[in-house]
Amino acid sequence: MNEKQPEQITTKIWRETAEEDNPFAASACFCAGYDVYGDLLGKATYIEYLYVLFKLERPTSSQAKLLEGLAVALANPGPRDHSVRAAMCAGVGGSTHASALIGALSVGAGNLGGGHEILTAVQYWSACGTDISAWSRLIKEPPEHDHADVWTAMEHPPGFDPNGVSCVTPVKQTLEYLASAGQGACLSWLLCNRKKLEEIAGLPLAMSGVAAAAMADLEFSPEQAEMLYLLLRLPGAAVHSLEQEKLGWRKYPFFADGLKLLNDPGPVADEPSVVSP
């Protein structure tokens, strides 16, 4: 009778050593060769470990500083952001906390400041680099849309704000800091050529555009950039959902009249139930 072979898990990311008395529990866990609980814990920062998870290697000091700055800039898009509003709706509506995060991910995954816009913008960086002529051609004549069964075509150049008037202060502040922190070619070039690109696009640069340039400098693939962007924006969605859950629907923001009923009849009195014979 053949002995059952142990199941093989194919991954370069993770390796475990089993406990002597329990083959289903790990005594040591290794991420990209690093002993997570015996070496990384207490020595590596969360941002450094996050980089290792995605890139399977330790970041340089400038890469870690760049990713940390990007994480701070993206952590809370604020209650005006569509993904955060989705989480707030879930919270105020009494949905589960997991539903709030799923709502934020779903709404924040698309082409308007969402994860798919980041993927497309990083693809633009890969195609154009720091060539202003290439950017001009790609913005004016975007490539044919793929995955039409899942995503609609971009309605604006990725990384720019289709509803903006001018580049807003937080975007400029983030670009200036990340360009100095990361010492990467994309962010430095974007800082110098932002106004030229805005003239070509006819739109101001958005936070998604800065994030895409940072992802390109960190050498994340478009797919990695999309995933990481979604992940880094979740904290804001979580806390605003929890806050709105406590505040209730009467204090939901951005309603001119504050959702106040002018002829509120008050609570409905309990009525005895009628049972048919």
PAZAPA-4460 file (N, C-alpha, C; in steps of 0.05 Angstrom, whole numbers, plus 32768, in hexadecimal, padded with zeros to 4 digits):
% residues 277
    n_x    n_y    n_z   ca_x   ca_y   ca_z    c_x    c_y    c_z   seq   type   mol
   8011   7FE8   8000   8000   8000   8000   8012   8019   8000     1      M     A
   800C   802B   7FED   801C   8043   7FEB   8015   8057   8002     2      N     A
   802A   8062   800D   8026   8077   8022   801E   8091   8015     3      E     A
   800C   809F   8022   8003   80B9   8018   8019   80CD   8019     4      K     A
   801F   80D9   8002   8034   80EE   8001   802A   8108   800D     5      Q     A
   803B   8116   801C   8033   8130   8027   802D   8144   8011     6      P     A
   8019   8154   8016   8010   8168   8002   8026   817D   7FFE     7      E     A
   802B   8184   7FE5   8040   8197   7FDF   8032   81B2   7FD9     8      Q     A
   803C   81C7   7FE6   8032   81E2   7FE2   8046   81F1   7FD1     9      I     A
   803E   81FA   7FBA   8051   8207   7FA7   8050   8225   7FAC    10      T     A
   8063   8230   7FB9   8065   824D   7FBD   8082   8255   7FC4    11      T     A
   808A   826B   7FB8   80A4   8276   7FBF   80A2   8289   7FD7    12      K     A
   808A   8290   7FDE   8086   82A4   7FF3   8089   8298   800F    13      I     A
   807F   8280   8013   807B   8276   802F   8086   825A   8031    14      W     A
   8093   8254   8048   809B   8239   804F   8098   8235   806C    15      R     A
   808F   821E   8074   808A   8218   8090   8099   81FE   8099    16      E     A
   80A1   81FE   80B2   80AC   81E6   80BE   8097   81DD   80D3    17      T     A
   808F   81C4   80D2   807A   81BA   80E4   8084   81B5   8100    18      A     A
   8071   81B8   8113   8077   81B1   812F   807B   8193   8130    19      E     A
   808C   818A   8143   8091   816E   8145   8079   815E   814D    20      E     A
   8067   816A   815D   8050   815B   8167   8036   8161   8157    21      D     A
   8038   8172   8143   8020   817A   8133   8028   8181   8117    22      N     A
   8024   8170   8104   802D   8176   80E8   801C   818C   80DB    23      P     A
   8005   8193   80E8   7FF4   81A7   80DD   7FF9   81C3   80E8    24      F     A
   800D   81C5   80FA   8014   81DF   8106   8031   81E5   8100    25      A     A
   8038   81FE   80FC   8053   8206   80F5   8063   820D   810D    26      A     A
   807C   8204   810E   808E   820C   8123   809F   8224   811A    27      S     A
   80A2   8227   80FF   80B1   823D   80F4   80A4   8244   80D9    28      A     A
   80A3   825F   80D4   8097   8268   80BB   80AC   827A   80AD    29      C     A
   80B0   8275   8094   80C4   8284   8085   80B7   8292   806D    30      F     A
   80BC   82AC   806B   80B2   82BC   8054   80CA   82C4   8044    31      C     A
   80CB   82BB   802B   80E2   82C0   8019   80FC   82BA   8026    32      A     A
   80FC   82A5   8037   8115   829D   8044   8119   82A9   8060    33      G     A
   810A   82BD   8067   810D   82CA   8081   80FB   82BC   8096    34      Y     A
   8106   82B7   80AD   80F7   82AB   80C3   80E5   82C1   80CF    35      D     A
   80CB   82BF   80CA   80B9   82D5   80D0   80B8   82DA   80EE    36      V     A
   80B4   82C5   80FE   80B0   82C8   811B   80CB   82C6   812B    37      Y     A
   80DF   82BC   811E   80F9   82BA   812C   810C   82CF   8124    38      G     A
   8107   82DD   810D   811A   82F1   8104   810D   830B   80FD    39      D     A
   80F8   830B   80EC   80EB   8324   80E4   80DC   8332   80FB    40      L     A
   80CE   8322   810B   80BE   832E   8120   80D0   833D   8134    41      L     A
   80CA   8356   8137   80DA   8367   8149   80F1   8375   813C    42      G     A
   80F7   836D   8123   810E   8379   8116   8106   8388   80FC    43      K     A
   80F2   837D   80EE   80E9   8389   80D5   80CF   8399   80DB    44      A     A
   80CC   83AF   80CD   80B3   83BE   80CF   809D   83B1   80BE    45      T     A
   8085   83B9   80C3   806F   83AE   80B3   8073   83B4   8095    46      Y     A
   807B   83CC   808F   8080   83D4   8073   8095   83C3   8066    47      I     A
   80AB   83BE   8075   80C0   83AD   806A   80B6   8391   8065    48      E     A
   80A7   8387   8077   809C   836C   8074   8088   836B   805C    49      Y     A
   8078   8380   8059   8065   8381   8043   8075   8380   8028    50      L     A
   808B   838F   8027   809B   838E   800F   80A6   8373   800A    51      Y     A
   80B0   8365   801F   80BA   834A   801C   80A5   8337   8011    52      V     A
   808C   833A   801B   8077   8329   8012   8072   832B   7FF4    53      L     A
   8073   8344   7FEA   806D   8348   7FCD   8086   8343   7FBC    54      F     A
   809D   834B   7FC5   80B5   834A   7FB4   80C8   8334   7FBB    55      K     A
   80C4   8326   7FD2   80D5   830F   7FDA   80F2   8317   7FDF    56      L     A
   80F6   8330   7FE6   8111   833A   7FED   810E   8352   7FFF    57      E     A
   8123   8358   800D   8123   836E   8020   8125   8388   8011    58      R     A
   8115   839C   8019   8117   83B6   800C   812F   83C6   8015    59      P     A
   8139   83D7   8003   814E   83EA   800C   8141   83FF   801E    60      T     A
   8152   840F   802A   8147   8423   803C   8135   8437   802D    61      S     A
   813D   843F   8015   812D   8452   8005   8113   8445   7FFC    62      S     A
   8114   842B   7FF5   80FB   841D   7FED   80E8   841B   8004    63      Q     A
   80F2   8415   801C   80E1   8413   8034   80D5   842F   803B    64      A     A
   80E5   8443   8038   80DB   845E   803E   80C6   8467   802A    65      K     A
   80CA   8460   8011   80B6   8467   7FFC   809C   8458   8001    66      L     A
   809E   843E   8007   8085   842E   800B   8077   8437   8024    67      L     A
   8086   843F   8039   8079   8448   8051   806B   8463   804C    68      E     A
   8077   8475   803D   806A   848E   8037   8051   848A   8026    69      G     A
   8053   8478   8013   803B   8472   8003   8025   8467   8013    70      L     A
   802C   8455   8026   8018   8449   8038   8009   845E   8049    71      A     A
   8018   8471   8053   800C   8487   8062   7FFA   8498   8051    72      V     A
   8002   849E   8039   7FF3   84AF   8026   7FD9   84A1   801E    73      A     A
   7FD9   8487   801C   7FC2   8478   8012   7FB0   846D   8028    74      L     A
   7FB9   846D   8041   7FAB   845E   8056   7F8E   8467   805A    75      A     A
   7F89   8481   8056   7F6D   848A   805A   7F66   849E   8044    76      N     A
   7F59   8495   802E   7F51   84A7   8019   7F3C   84BB   8022    77      P     A
   7F2F   84B7   8039   7F1B   84C9   8044   7EFF   84C3   803B    78      G     A
   7EEB   84CD   8049   7ECF   84C6   8043   7EC4   84D0   8029    79      P     A
   7ED3   84E0   801A   7ECA   84E7   7FFF   7ED0   84D1   7FEB    80      R     A
   7EE3   84C0   7FF2   7EEB   84AA   7FDF   7ED5   8496   7FDD    81      D     A
   7ED1   848B   7FC5   7EBB   8478   7FC0   7EBE   845F   7FD0    82      H     A
   7ED6   8454   7FD3   7EDA   843B   7FE1   7ED5   843F   7FFF    83      S     A
   7EDD   8456   800A   7ED7   845C   8026   7EB9   845F   802A    84      V     A
   7EAC   846D   8017   7E8F   8470   801A   7E80   8456   801A    85      R     A
   7E8A   8443   800A   7E7E   8428   8009   7E80   841B   8024    86      A     A
   7E97   841D   8031   7E9A   8412   804C   7E89   8420   8060    87      A     A
   7E86   843A   805D   7E75   8449   806F   7E58   8441   806C    88      M     A
   7E4F   843D   8054   7E33   8434   804F   7E2E   8419   805C    89      C     A
   7E42   8407   805A   7E40   83ED   8066   7E3E   83F0   8085    90      A     A
   7E4E   8401   8090   7E4E   8405   80AD   7E34   8411   80B7    91      G     A
   7E2B   8426   80AA   7E13   8433   80B3   7DFA   8422   80AE    92      V     A
   7DFC   8410   809B   7DE5   83FF   8094   7DE3   83E6   80A5    93      G     A
   7DF7   83E2   80B7   7DF6   83CB   80C8   7E02   83B1   80BD    94      G     A
   7E11   83B4   80A7   7E1E   839C   809B   7E35   8393   80AD    95      S     A
   7E3F   837B   80A8   7E56   8371   80B7   7E6F   8382   80B1    96      T     A
   7E82   8381   80C3   7E9B   8390   80BE   7EAA   8385   80A6    97      H     A
   7EA9   836B   80A2   7EB5   8360   808A   7EA8   836B   8071    98      A     A
   7E8E   836F   8071   7E80   8379   805A   7E89   8396   8054    99      S     A
   7E90   83A5   8068   7E99   83C0   8064   7EB4   83C0   8054   100      A     A
   7EC6   83AE   805C   7EDF   83AC   804E   7EDC   83A2   8031   101      L     A
   7ECA   838E   802E   7EC5   8383   8013   7EB9   8399   8002   102      I     A
   7EA7   83A9   800D   7E9B   83BF   7FFE   7EB0   83D3   7FF5   103      G     A
   7EC3   83DA   8007   7ED8   83ED   8000   7EE9   83E2   7FEA   104      A     A
   7EF0   83C8   7FEC   7F01   83BC   7FD7   7EF2   83BB   7FBC   105      L     A
   7ED9   83B4   7FBD   7EC9   83B2   7FA4   7EC7   83CD   7F96   106      S     A
   7EBE   83E1   7FA5   7EBB   83FB   7F99   7ED5   8408   7F92   107      V     A
   7EEA   8402   7FA2   7F04   840E   7F9D   7F16   83FF   7F8A   108      G     A
   7F0A   83EC   7F7B   7F1A   83DB   7F69   7F1A   83E5   7F4C   109      A     A
   7F0A   83FA   7F46   7F05   8400   7F2A   7F17   8414   7F1D   110      G     A
   7F0C   8422   7F09   7F1C   8435   7EF8   7F1D   8451   7F02   111      N     A
   7F0D   8458   7F16   7F0D   8474   7F20   7F1B   8476   7F3B   112      L     A
   7F35   8479   7F3A   7F45   847A   7F52   7F48   845F   7F60   113      G     A
   7F41   844A   7F52   7F41   842F   7F5F   7F59   841E   7F56   114      G     A
   7F57   8405   7F5F   7F6E   83F3   7F5A   7F74   83EE   7F3D   115      G     A
   7F5F   83EC   7F2C   7F64   83E7   7F10   7F71   83FF   7F02   116      H     A
   7F6B   8417   7F0C   7F78   842F   7F01   7F96   842E   7F07   117      E     A
   7F9D   8425   7F1F   7FB9   8422   7F26   7FC7   840E   7F14   118      I     A
   7FBA   83F7   7F10   7FC6   83E3   7EFE   7FCB   83EF   7EE2   119      L     A
   7FB8   83FE   7ED7   7FBB   8409   7EBD   7FD0   841F   7EBD   120      T     A
   7FD1   842F   7ED2   7FE5   8445   7ED3   8002   8439   7ED5   121      A     A
   8005   8424   7EE4   8020   8417   7EE6   8027   840B   7ECB   122      V     A
   8014   8401   7EBC   8019   83F7   7EA1   8023   840E   7E8F   123      Q     A
   8017   8426   7E93   8020   843E   7E84   803D   8444   7E8B   124      Y     A
   8044   8443   7EA4   805F   8448   7EAC   8073   8434   7EA0   125      W     A
   806A   841B   7E9F   807B   8407   7E93   807F   840C   7E75   126      S     A
   806B   8416   7E68   806C   841C   7E4B   807B   8436   7E44   127      A     A
   8077   844A   7E55   8081   8465   7E4F   809B   846D   7E5E   128      C     A
   809E   8462   7E76   80B4   846B   7E87   80B4   8489   7E8B   129      G     A
   80CB   8496   7E85   80CD   84B3   7E89   80CF   84C1   7E6E   130      T     A
   80C1   84B6   7E5A   80C1   84C2   7E3F   80A7   84D2   7E3C   131      D     A
   80A9   84EC   7E3C   8091   84FD   7E3A   8082   84F9   7E20   132      I     A
   8091   84F3   7E0A   8084   84EF   7DF0   8073   84D5   7DF1   133      S     A
   807E   84C0   7DFE   806F   84A7   7E00   8056   84AB   7E11   134      A     A
   8058   84BA   7E26   8041   84C0   7E37   802C   84CF   7E26   135      W     A
   8034   84E2   7E16   8022   84F2   7E06   8013   84E0   7DF3   136      S     A
   8021   84CE   7DE6   8014   84BC   7DD3   8001   84A9   7DE0   137      R     A
   8009   849E   7DF8   7FF8   848A   7E05   7FDF   8497   7E11   138      L     A
   7FE2   84B0   7E1B   7FCB   84BE   7E26   7FB7   84C5   7E11   139      I     A
   7FC1   84CE   7DFA   7FB0   84D7   7DE4   7FA4   84BF   7DD5   140      K     A
   7FB3   84A9   7DD3   7FAA   8492   7DC5   7FAE   8479   7DD7   141      E     A
   7F9D   8476   7DEB   7FA0   845F   7DFD   7F9D   8444   7DEF   142      P     A
   7FAA   8430   7DFA   7FA9   8415   7DED   7F8D   840A   7DEE   143      P     A
   7F88   83F6   7DDE   7F6E   83E8   7DDE   7F69   83DC   7DF9   144      E     A
   7F50   83DD   7E02   7F49   83D3   7E1C   7F47   83B4   7E1C   145      H     A
   7F54   83A8   7E30   7F52   838B   7E33   7F41   8384   7E4B   146      D     A
   7F3A   836B   7E4E   7F29   8361   7E64   7F0F   8371   7E65   147      H     A
   7F03   8375   7E4D   7EE9   8383   7E4C   7ED3   8374   7E59   148      A     A
   7ED7   835A   7E5E   7EC3   834B   7E6C   7EC2   8351   7E8A   149      D     A
   7ED6   835E   7E94   7ED8   8365   7EB0   7ED8   8383   7EB4   150      V     A
   7EE9   8391   7EA5   7EEC   83AE   7EA9   7EE2   83BE   7E91   151      W     A
   7ED6   83D4   7E96   7ED0   83E7   7E81   7EE9   83F6   7E7A   152      T     A
   7EE9   8403   7E62   7F01   8412   7E5A   7F04   842A   7E6B   153      A     A
   7F1D   8433   7E6F   7F23   844B   7E7E   7F16   8463   7E70   154      M     A
   7F09   8474   7E7F   7EFC   848C   7E74   7F0E   84A5   7E77   155      E     A
   7F25   84A2   7E83   7F37   84B8   7E87   7F54   84AC   7E88   156      H     A
   7F68   84BC   7E84   7F83   84B2   7E86   7F88   84A9   7EA3   157      P     A
   7F93   8490   7EA7   7F97   8486   7EC2   7FAB   8497   7ED1   158      P     A
   7FA4   849C   7EEA   7FB6   84AC   7EFB   7FAF   84C9   7EFC   159      G     A
   7F9A   84D1   7EED   7F91   84ED   7EED   7F74   84EE   7EF7   160      F     A
   7F6C   8506   7F01   7F52   850A   7F0D   7F3E   8515   7EF8   161      D     A
   7F2B   8505   7EEF   7F19   850E   7EDB   7F05   8524   7EE5   162      P     A
   7F03   8527   7EFF   7EF1   853B   7F0B   7F01   8552   7F17   163      N     A
   7F1B   8553   7F14   7F2B   8567   7F22   7F2D   8581   7F12   164      G     A
   7F34   8596   7F20   7F38   85B0   7F14   7F56   85B5   7F13   165      V     A
   7F64   85B0   7F28   7F81   85B3   7F29   7F8C   859E   7F3C   166      S     A
   7FA6   8599   7F3B   7FB3   8585   7F4C   7FB0   858E   7F69   167      C     A
   7FA4   857D   7F7A   7F9E   8585   7F95   7FB7   8583   7FA7   168      V     A
   7FB6   8592   7FBD   7FCE   8594   7FCE   7FD8   8579   7FD9   169      T     A
   7FC6   8567   7FE3   7FD1   854E   7FED   7FDF   853D   7FD8   170      P     A
   7FD6   853F   7FBF   7FE4   8530   7FA9   7FFF   853C   7FA5   171      V     A
   8001   8556   7FA4   801B   8563   7FA0   802E   855E   7FB8   172      K     A
   8023   855E   7FD0   8034   8559   7FE7   803E   853C   7FE7   173      Q     A
   802D   8529   7FE0   8035   850D   7FDF   804A   8509   7FCA   174      T     A
   8046   8514   7FB2   8059   8511   7F9D   8074   851D   7FA5   175      L     A
   8075   8534   7FB1   808E   8540   7FB9   809D   852F   7FCE   176      E     A
   808E   8525   7FE1   809B   8515   7FF6   80A5   84FB   7FEA   177      Y     A
   8094   84EC   7FDC   809C   84D2   7FD1   80B3   84D4   7FBE   178      L     A
   80B4   84EA   7FAE   80CA   84EE   7F9B   80E4   84F1   7FAA   179      A     A
   80E4   84FE   7FC1   80FC   8502   7FD1   8103   84E9   7FE1   180      S     A
   80EE   84DA   7FE9   80F3   84C3   7FFB   80FD   84AB   7FEC   181      A     A
   80F1   84A6   7FD4   80F7   848D   7FC6   810F   848F   7FB4   182      G     A
   8116   84A7   7FAB   812D   84AA   7F99   812A   849A   7F7F   183      Q     A
   8110   8497   7F76   810B   8488   7F5E   8108   849A   7F46   184      G     A
   810C   848E   7F2E   810B   849E   7F15   80EF   84A7   7F0E   185      A     A
   80DB   8496   7F13   80BF   849D   7F0B   80B4   84B4   7F1B   186      C     A
   80B7   84B3   7F35   80AC   84C8   7F46   80BA   84E3   7F41   187      L     A
   80D5   84E2   7F3F   80E4   84FA   7F3A   80DC   8507   7F1F   188      S     A
   80D9   84F6   7F0B   80D1   8500   7EF0   80B5   850B   7EF1   189      W     A
   80A3   84FD   7EFF   8088   8507   7F01   8086   8522   7F0F   190      L     A
   8097   8525   7F24   8098   853F   7F32   809F   8555   7F1F   191      L     A
   80B3   8550   7F0E   80BC   8565   7EFB   80A9   8569   7EE3   192      C     A
   809B   8554   7EDC   808B   8556   7EC4   806C   8555   7EC9   193      N     A
   8064   8558   7EE2   8048   8556   7EE8   8037   8569   7ED7   194      R     A
   803E   8582   7ED6   802E   8596   7EC8   802D   8590   7EAA   195      K     A
   8042   8586   7E9E   8042   857E   7E82   802E   8567   7E7D   196      K     A
   802F   8553   7E8E   801D   853D   7E8C   8000   8545   7E90   197      L     A
   7FFC   8558   7EA2   7FE0   8562   7EA7   7FD6   8571   7E8E   198      E     A
   7FE7   857F   7E81   7FDF   858D   7E68   7FD8   8579   7E53   199      E     A
   7FE8   8564   7E50   7FE2   854F   7E3C   7FC8   8541   7E42   200      I     A
   7FC4   853A   7E5C   7FAC   852C   7E64   7F93   853D   7E65   201      A     A
   7F98   8557   7E69   7F82   856A   7E6D   7F74   8566   7E88   202      G     A
   7F83   8559   7E9A   7F78   8553   7EB5   7F8F   8555   7EC9   203      L     A
   7F88   855B   7EE3   7F9D   855C   7EF7   7FA5   8540   7F00   204      P     A
   7FBE   853E   7F0A   7FC8   8525   7F15   7FB8   851E   7F2E   205      L     A
   7FB2   8504   7F31   7FA3   84FA   7F48   7FB6   84EA   7F5A   206      A     A
   7FAC   84E3   7F72   7FBC   84D3   7F85   7FC2   84B8   7F79   207      M     A
   7FB0   84AE   7F68   7FB5   8494   7F5B   7FCE   8496   7F49   208      S     A
   7FD2   84AD   7F3C   7FE9   84B1   7F2B   8003   84B1   7F3A   209      G     A
   8003   84BD   7F52   801B   84BD   7F63   8020   84A1   7F6D   210      V     A
   800B   8493   7F75   800E   8478   7F7F   8019   8465   7F69   211      A     A
   8010   8469   7F51   801A   8458   7F3B   8037   845D   7F36   212      A     A
   8040   8476   7F37   805C   847C   7F33   806D   8470   7F49   213      A     A
   8063   8471   7F62   8071   8465   7F78   8073   8447   7F75   214      A     A
   805E   843A   7F6C   805E   841D   7F67   8072   8416   7F51   215      M     A
   8074   8427   7F3D   8087   8422   7F27   80A3   8425   7F32   216      A     A
   80A9   8439   7F42   80C3   843C   7F4E   80CB   8424   7F60   217      D     A
   80B7   8419   7F6D   80BB   8402   7F7E   80BD   83E8   7F6F   218      L     A
   80B9   83EA   7F54   80BB   83D3   7F42   80A6   83BD   7F48   219      E     A
   808E   83C6   7F50   8078   83B4   7F53   806C   83AF   7F37   220      F     A
   8063   8397   7F32   8055   8392   7F19   8039   83A0   7F1A   221      S     A
   802C   83A4   7F03   8012   83B1   7F04   7FFE   83A2   7F16   222      P     A
   8000   8387   7F15   7FEE   8377   7F26   7FF4   837A   7F44   223      E     A
   800E   837A   7F4A   8016   837F   7F66   800E   839A   7F70   224      Q     A
   8011   83AE   7F5E   800A   83CA   7F65   7FEC   83CC   7F6B   225      A     A
   7FDC   83BF   7F5B   7FBF   83BF   7F5E   7FB7   83B3   7F7A   226      E     A
   7FC2   839C   7F80   7FBD   838F   7F99   7FC5   83A0   7FB1   227      M     A
   7FDE   83AB   7FB0   7FE8   83BA   7FC6   7FD9   83D4   7FCA   228      L     A
   7FD1   83E1   7FB5   7FC1   83F9   7FB6   7FA7   83F4   7FC5   229      Y     A
   7F99   83DF   7FBE   7F80   83D8   7FCB   7F85   83D3   7FE9   230      L     A
   7F9A   83C5   7FEF   7FA1   83BE   800B   7FA7   83D7   801C   231      L     A
   7FB7   83E9   8011   7FC0   8400   8020   7FAA   8414   8026   232      L     A
   7F94   8413   8017   7F7D   8426   801B   7F68   841B   802E   233      R     A
   7F6B   8403   8037   7F56   83F7   8048   7F54   8403   8064   234      L     A
   7F6A   840C   8071   7F67   8416   808C   7F53   842D   808F   235      P     A
   7F53   8440   807C   7F40   8456   807D   7F24   844D   807A   236      G     A
   7F1F   843A   8068   7F04   842F   8065   7EFA   8422   807E   237      A     A
   7F0C   8414   808C   7F05   8406   80A4   7EFC   8419   80BA   238      A     A
   7F0C   842D   80BF   7F07   843F   80D6   7EEF   8451   80D1   239      V     A
   7EEB   845A   80B8   7ED4   846A   80B2   7EBA   845A   80B3   240      H     A
   7EBC   8441   80AC   7EA4   842F   80AE   7E9C   842C   80CC   241      S     A
   7EB0   8427   80DD   7EAB   8424   80F9   7E9F   843D   8106   242      L     A
   7EAA   8454   80FD   7EA1   846E   8108   7E84   8473   80FF   243      E     A
   7E7E   846E   80E5   7E63   8474   80DB   7E4F   8461   80E7   244      Q     A
   7E58   8448   80ED   7E46   8435   80FB   7E3B   8440   8115   245      E     A
   7E4D   844F   8124   7E45   845A   813D   7E35   8474   8139   246      K     A
   7E3C   8484   8125   7E2F   849E   8121   7E12   849A   8117   247      L     A
   7E0D   8486   8107   7DF2   8481   80FD   7DED   8490   80E3   248      G     A
   7DD6   8489   80D6   7DD0   8494   80BC   7DC9   84B2   80BD   249      W     A
   7DBF   84BC   80D3   7DB8   84D8   80D4   7DD0   84EA   80D3   250      R     A
   7DE8   84E0   80D9   7E00   84F0   80D7   7E12   84E8   80C0   251      K     A
   7E06   84DB   80AC   7E15   84D3   8095   7E1D   84ED   8085   252      Y     A
   7E37   84EF   807D   7E40   8509   8072   7E36   850E   8055   253      P     A
   7E39   8527   804D   7E34   8530   8032   7E17   8530   802A   254      F     A
   7E05   8533   803D   7DE9   8537   8037   7DE2   8553   8041   255      F     A
   7DD8   8563   802E   7DD3   8580   8035   7DC1   8584   804D   256      A     A
   7DAC   8574   804F   7D99   8577   8065   7D9E   8565   807C   257      D     A
   7DB5   8557   807B   7DBB   8545   8091   7DA8   852F   8096   258      G     A
   7D99   8527   8081   7D85   8512   8083   7D71   8517   8099   259      L     A
   7D68   8530   809C   7D54   8537   80B0   7D39   8537   80A3   260      K     A
   7D26   8528   80AE   7D0B   8527   80A3   7CFC   853F   80AE   261      L     A
   7CEE   854D   809C   7CDF   8565   80A4   7CC4   855D   80B0   262      L     A
   7CBA   8545   80AA   7CA1   853C   80B4   7CA3   8521   80C1   263      N     A
   7CB8   851E   80D1   7CBD   8504   80DE   7CA6   84FC   80F0   264      D     A
   7C98   84E6   80EB   7C81   84DF   80FC   7C8A   84D2   8116   265      P     A
   7CA3   84CD   811A   7CAD   84C0   8132   7CAC   84A2   8130   266      G     A
   7CB3   8495   8146   7CB3   8477   8145   7C97   846C   8141   267      P     A
   7C96   8455   8134   7C7D   8448   812F   7C75   8438   8147   268      V     A
   7C5D   843C   8151   7C53   842D   8168   7C4F   8410   8162   269      A     A
   7C55   83FF   8175   7C50   83E2   8172   7C32   83DD   8170   270      D     A
   7C2A   83CD   815D   7C0E   83C6   8159   7C0A   83A9   815E   271      E     A
   7BF3   83A2   816A   7BEF   8385   816F   7BEC   8376   8154   272      P     A
   7BF8   835F   8153   7BF6   834F   813B   7BDA   8343   8138   273      S     A
   7BD1   8340   811F   7BB7   8335   811A   7BBB   831A   810E   274      V     A
   7BAE   8306   811B   7BB1   82EA   8111   7B97   82E2   8104   275      V     A
   7B98   82DA   80EB   7B80   82D2   80DD   7B76   82B8   80E8   276      S     A
   7B5C   82B4   80EA   7B51   829C   80F5   7B56   8285   80E1   277      P     A
***
